[in-house]
Amino acid sequence: MSEMEVVALRIFGREINLSCPAEEKNALLEAAELLNSELDGIDNKSNALILAGLSLANKFLQNENASSTNAGDESAMQDMLQSIEEVLES
C-alpha cells in the first residue's frame, strides 16, 4: 500500500488539506492549478465552482473523443473532481 501524504491546496481562495497517495501528489497539485485557472476565467463567482467543473469535464470529454486518454489524464481528472466535490460539500 502506498504512503499517504497531506497536500495543502488553495482553491477559489480557500485553504484545503487533502490526503492522497504520495505518488499522486504532483497530479493533485496540477489539478488544483488547472481548476484555479478555470475559476479565474469565470465572471459569475456565485456559480464558479459548478461552471469550472462543467467546463473542465467538457474539455475532458472532448479530449477523450479526440484521442484515447492516458492513465495520467484520468488520474488528474479524478483528483480534480474529488477536490471540487470536497469544496462543494464544505
Biotite code that builds the C-alpha atoms (Angstrom):
import biotite.structure as struc

atoms = struc.array([
    struc.Atom([0.000, 0.000, 0.000], chain_id="A", res_id=1, res_name="MET", atom_name="CA", element="C"),
    struc.Atom([1.341, 3.441, -0.864], chain_id="A", res_id=2, res_name="SER", atom_name="CA", element="C"),
    struc.Atom([2.137, 6.031, 1.756], chain_id="A", res_id=3, res_name="GLU", atom_name="CA", element="C"),
    struc.Atom([-0.455, 8.778, 2.165], chain_id="A", res_id=4, res_name="MET", atom_name="CA", element="C"),
    struc.Atom([0.578, 12.406, 2.166], chain_id="A", res_id=5, res_name="GLU", atom_name="CA", element="C"),
    struc.Atom([-1.357, 15.509, 3.207], chain_id="A", res_id=6, res_name="VAL", atom_name="CA", element="C"),
    struc.Atom([-1.351, 18.164, 0.494], chain_id="A", res_id=7, res_name="VAL", atom_name="CA", element="C"),
    struc.Atom([-2.274, 21.782, 1.218], chain_id="A", res_id=8, res_name="ALA", atom_name="CA", element="C"),
    struc.Atom([-4.176, 23.410, -1.635], chain_id="A", res_id=9, res_name="LEU", atom_name="CA", element="C"),
    struc.Atom([-5.670, 26.828, -2.155], chain_id="A", res_id=10, res_name="ARG", atom_name="CA", element="C"),
    struc.Atom([-8.728, 26.634, -4.388], chain_id="A", res_id=11, res_name="ILE", atom_name="CA", element="C"),
    struc.Atom([-11.009, 29.577, -5.025], chain_id="A", res_id=12, res_name="PHE", atom_name="CA", element="C"),
    struc.Atom([-9.397, 31.418, -2.130], chain_id="A", res_id=13, res_name="GLY", atom_name="CA", element="C"),
    struc.Atom([-9.958, 28.592, 0.332], chain_id="A", res_id=14, res_name="ARG", atom_name="CA", element="C"),
    struc.Atom([-7.308, 26.518, 2.056], chain_id="A", res_id=15, res_name="GLU", atom_name="CA", element="C"),
    struc.Atom([-7.952, 22.804, 1.682], chain_id="A", res_id=16, res_name="ILE", atom_name="CA", element="C"),
    struc.Atom([-5.903, 19.908, 3.038], chain_id="A", res_id=17, res_name="ASN", atom_name="CA", element="C"),
    struc.Atom([-6.331, 16.594, 1.257], chain_id="A", res_id=18, res_name="LEU", atom_name="CA", element="C"),
    struc.Atom([-4.760, 13.210, 1.776], chain_id="A", res_id=19, res_name="SER", atom_name="CA", element="C"),
    struc.Atom([-3.544, 11.377, -1.275], chain_id="A", res_id=20, res_name="CYS", atom_name="CA", element="C"),
    struc.Atom([-1.022, 8.683, -2.159], chain_id="A", res_id=21, res_name="PRO", atom_name="CA", element="C"),
    struc.Atom([2.448, 10.219, -2.328], chain_id="A", res_id=22, res_name="ALA", atom_name="CA", element="C"),
    struc.Atom([2.842, 9.275, -5.990], chain_id="A", res_id=23, res_name="GLU", atom_name="CA", element="C"),
    struc.Atom([-0.329, 11.236, -6.866], chain_id="A", res_id=24, res_name="GLU", atom_name="CA", element="C"),
    struc.Atom([0.709, 14.477, -5.130], chain_id="A", res_id=25, res_name="LYS", atom_name="CA", element="C"),
    struc.Atom([2.020, 16.184, -8.273], chain_id="A", res_id=26, res_name="ASN", atom_name="CA", element="C"),
    struc.Atom([-1.110, 15.276, -10.230], chain_id="A", res_id=27, res_name="ALA", atom_name="CA", element="C"),
    struc.Atom([-3.284, 16.714, -7.454], chain_id="A", res_id=28, res_name="LEU", atom_name="CA", element="C"),
    struc.Atom([-1.271, 19.944, -7.413], chain_id="A", res_id=29, res_name="LEU", atom_name="CA", element="C"),
    struc.Atom([-1.585, 20.220, -11.198], chain_id="A", res_id=30, res_name="GLU", atom_name="CA", element="C"),
    struc.Atom([-5.325, 19.567, -10.979], chain_id="A", res_id=31, res_name="ALA", atom_name="CA", element="C"),
    struc.Atom([-5.672, 22.361, -8.408], chain_id="A", res_id=32, res_name="ALA", atom_name="CA", element="C"),
    struc.Atom([-3.754, 24.735, -10.681], chain_id="A", res_id=33, res_name="GLU", atom_name="CA", element="C"),
    struc.Atom([-5.990, 23.780, -13.590], chain_id="A", res_id=34, res_name="LEU", atom_name="CA", element="C"),
    struc.Atom([-9.123, 24.324, -11.512], chain_id="A", res_id=35, res_name="LEU", atom_name="CA", element="C"),
    struc.Atom([-7.898, 27.709, -10.274], chain_id="A", res_id=36, res_name="ASN", atom_name="CA", element="C"),
    struc.Atom([-7.093, 28.703, -13.837], chain_id="A", res_id=37, res_name="SER", atom_name="CA", element="C"),
    struc.Atom([-10.650, 27.855, -14.895], chain_id="A", res_id=38, res_name="GLU", atom_name="CA", element="C"),
    struc.Atom([-12.090, 29.698, -11.892], chain_id="A", res_id=39, res_name="LEU", atom_name="CA", element="C"),
    struc.Atom([-10.098, 32.831, -12.721], chain_id="A", res_id=40, res_name="ASP", atom_name="CA", element="C"),
    struc.Atom([-11.762, 32.980, -16.133], chain_id="A", res_id=41, res_name="GLY", atom_name="CA", element="C"),
    struc.Atom([-15.343, 32.854, -14.804], chain_id="A", res_id=42, res_name="ILE", atom_name="CA", element="C"),
    struc.Atom([-17.163, 36.111, -14.102], chain_id="A", res_id=43, res_name="ASP", atom_name="CA", element="C"),
    struc.Atom([-20.153, 34.540, -12.327], chain_id="A", res_id=44, res_name="ASN", atom_name="CA", element="C"),
    struc.Atom([-18.418, 33.852, -9.000], chain_id="A", res_id=45, res_name="LYS", atom_name="CA", element="C"),
    struc.Atom([-21.564, 32.585, -7.251], chain_id="A", res_id=46, res_name="SER", atom_name="CA", element="C"),
    struc.Atom([-21.629, 29.543, -9.533], chain_id="A", res_id=47, res_name="ASN", atom_name="CA", element="C"),
    struc.Atom([-17.930, 29.491, -10.387], chain_id="A", res_id=48, res_name="ALA", atom_name="CA", element="C"),
    struc.Atom([-17.124, 26.044, -8.956], chain_id="A", res_id=49, res_name="LEU", atom_name="CA", element="C"),
    struc.Atom([-20.001, 24.424, -10.800], chain_id="A", res_id=50, res_name="ILE", atom_name="CA", element="C"),
    struc.Atom([-19.177, 26.223, -14.047], chain_id="A", res_id=51, res_name="LEU", atom_name="CA", element="C"),
    struc.Atom([-15.462, 25.394, -13.761], chain_id="A", res_id=52, res_name="ALA", atom_name="CA", element="C"),
    struc.Atom([-16.280, 21.742, -13.119], chain_id="A", res_id=53, res_name="GLY", atom_name="CA", element="C"),
    struc.Atom([-18.573, 21.622, -16.126], chain_id="A", res_id=54, res_name="LEU", atom_name="CA", element="C"),
    struc.Atom([-16.034, 23.388, -18.308], chain_id="A", res_id=55, res_name="SER", atom_name="CA", element="C"),
    struc.Atom([-13.240, 21.010, -17.338], chain_id="A", res_id=56, res_name="LEU", atom_name="CA", element="C"),
    struc.Atom([-15.469, 17.951, -17.698], chain_id="A", res_id=57, res_name="ALA", atom_name="CA", element="C"),
    struc.Atom([-16.476, 19.165, -21.164], chain_id="A", res_id=58, res_name="ASN", atom_name="CA", element="C"),
    struc.Atom([-12.830, 19.659, -22.163], chain_id="A", res_id=59, res_name="LYS", atom_name="CA", element="C"),
    struc.Atom([-12.010, 16.213, -20.816], chain_id="A", res_id=60, res_name="PHE", atom_name="CA", element="C"),
    struc.Atom([-14.829, 14.601, -22.805], chain_id="A", res_id=61, res_name="LEU", atom_name="CA", element="C"),
    struc.Atom([-13.822, 16.447, -25.971], chain_id="A", res_id=62, res_name="GLN", atom_name="CA", element="C"),
    struc.Atom([-10.241, 15.286, -25.486], chain_id="A", res_id=63, res_name="ASN", atom_name="CA", element="C"),
    struc.Atom([-11.414, 11.750, -24.775], chain_id="A", res_id=64, res_name="GLU", atom_name="CA", element="C"),
    struc.Atom([-13.408, 11.722, -28.005], chain_id="A", res_id=65, res_name="ASN", atom_name="CA", element="C"),
    struc.Atom([-10.474, 13.145, -29.969], chain_id="A", res_id=66, res_name="ALA", atom_name="CA", element="C"),
    struc.Atom([-8.000, 10.575, -28.678], chain_id="A", res_id=67, res_name="SER", atom_name="CA", element="C"),
    struc.Atom([-7.767, 7.905, -26.068], chain_id="A", res_id=68, res_name="SER", atom_name="CA", element="C"),
    struc.Atom([-6.850, 9.212, -22.637], chain_id="A", res_id=69, res_name="THR", atom_name="CA", element="C"),
    struc.Atom([-3.834, 8.013, -20.771], chain_id="A", res_id=70, res_name="ASN", atom_name="CA", element="C"),
    struc.Atom([-3.795, 6.938, -17.128], chain_id="A", res_id=71, res_name="ALA", atom_name="CA", element="C"),
    struc.Atom([-2.215, 10.239, -16.044], chain_id="A", res_id=72, res_name="GLY", atom_name="CA", element="C"),
    struc.Atom([-5.057, 12.270, -17.550], chain_id="A", res_id=73, res_name="ASP", atom_name="CA", element="C"),
    struc.Atom([-7.671, 10.095, -15.869], chain_id="A", res_id=74, res_name="GLU", atom_name="CA", element="C"),
    struc.Atom([-5.897, 10.298, -12.522], chain_id="A", res_id=75, res_name="SER", atom_name="CA", element="C"),
    struc.Atom([-5.597, 14.079, -12.738], chain_id="A", res_id=76, res_name="ALA", atom_name="CA", element="C"),
    struc.Atom([-9.276, 14.399, -13.659], chain_id="A", res_id=77, res_name="MET", atom_name="CA", element="C"),
    struc.Atom([-10.347, 12.131, -10.795], chain_id="A", res_id=78, res_name="GLN", atom_name="CA", element="C"),
    struc.Atom([-8.233, 14.136, -8.344], chain_id="A", res_id=79, res_name="ASP", atom_name="CA", element="C"),
    struc.Atom([-9.697, 17.382, -9.610], chain_id="A", res_id=80, res_name="MET", atom_name="CA", element="C"),
    struc.Atom([-13.274, 16.117, -9.414], chain_id="A", res_id=81, res_name="LEU", atom_name="CA", element="C"),
    struc.Atom([-12.681, 14.867, -5.878], chain_id="A", res_id=82, res_name="GLN", atom_name="CA", element="C"),
    struc.Atom([-11.341, 18.301, -4.924], chain_id="A", res_id=83, res_name="SER", atom_name="CA", element="C"),
    struc.Atom([-14.374, 20.005, -6.432], chain_id="A", res_id=84, res_name="ILE", atom_name="CA", element="C"),
    struc.Atom([-16.744, 17.693, -4.564], chain_id="A", res_id=85, res_name="GLU", atom_name="CA", element="C"),
    struc.Atom([-14.969, 18.316, -1.260], chain_id="A", res_id=86, res_name="GLU", atom_name="CA", element="C"),
    struc.Atom([-15.084, 22.089, -1.732], chain_id="A", res_id=87, res_name="VAL", atom_name="CA", element="C"),
    struc.Atom([-18.780, 21.979, -2.614], chain_id="A", res_id=88, res_name="LEU", atom_name="CA", element="C"),
    struc.Atom([-19.535, 19.840, 0.453], chain_id="A", res_id=89, res_name="GLU", atom_name="CA", element="C"),
    struc.Atom([-17.784, 22.200, 2.876], chain_id="A", res_id=90, res_name="SER", atom_name="CA", element="C"),
])
